[in-house]
């Protein structure tokens, strides 16, 4: 995935740090499903969609919802009119989001490359840069975080670590200890059988 961004700069939303070395980009992007979010803080449709996208992203990556963050990264490609508008929008979004620097021609390159004609648009990419979904806005609206499972399968990620916290809550914790309990039960039964044999031998 980093190949798509070779020679480019991305900005980390948390502290506005630039991820400009290949190593930083690889660490941020490799082996993950990549969402390119083309939008604007001023667009009415984007304003309606952005809270859904924020919730979608947090439910897959925030420790409040999941035991381990999903292999998901989002890059915001701004169509905001000013840098102040873009910054104000990003401040309301998750700290883990990345962004193409404001005014960078690379944003336009991405629009052309993925045939983005309207906002909001969410392009879903495999780690190798292949398109999984050309625009996942309606899928995110209708399915929520569940659609990530389909993308994850399509992306063939190396480490399938997606696990919703609510799923883990539904799993019985006894499943971890059951084999040990069964083993203890078997050992106890064996001991009882041996004791019984000894008693019978003693009676003889």
Secondary structure, 3 states (H helix, E strand, C coil): CHHHHCCCCEEECCCCCEECCHHHHHHHHCCCEEEEEEECCCCHHHHHHHHHHHHHHHHHHCCCCECCCCCEEEEEEECCCCHHHHHHHHHCCCCCCEEECCCCHHHHHHHHHCCCCCCCEEEEECCCCCEEECCCHHHHHHHHHHHHHHHHHHHCCCCCCCCEHHHHHHCCCHHHHHHHHHHHHHHHHHHHHHHHHHHHHHHC
